[in-house]
C-alpha cells in the first residue's frame, strides 16, 4: 500500500493514536459520570426536568379550564370545528 499511497503508514499510525485518545477520553467521561459529582449533577438535571414537566402539565390544565369556562359561558361551540368539515 505504501507504493500507492505514501501517506498510508502515517495515516494508520495517526488513526491508532486517535483511537487510543478517544478510548481514554471515553473512559474518563464514564468515570466522571459515575462519580459522586456526576450522580449529583444527574439528580439536579432530573429535578429540573421534573419541574418543567409539572409546569407544562399545569399550563395545559389551566388552558383546558379556560376553554371549559368559555364553553359553559357560550362563547365557544365545541361542536362546530372548522377542521371537522
HUPESUL-V719289 format. One line per field, one symbol per residue. ss: DSSP state (h for helix, s for strand, l for the rest). phi: phi as a letter, one per 40 degrees, with the letter a starting at -180 (. if undefined). A space follows every 10 residues. Layout:
ss=???
phi=???
//
This chain:
ss=lllllllhhh hhhhhhhhhh hhhhhhhhhh hhhhlhhhhh hhhhhhhhhh hhhhhhhhhh hhhhhhhhhh hhhlllllll lllll
phi=.cccbccccc cccccccccc cccccccccc cccccccccc cccccccccc cccccccccc cccccccccc cccgcbbccb ccccc
//
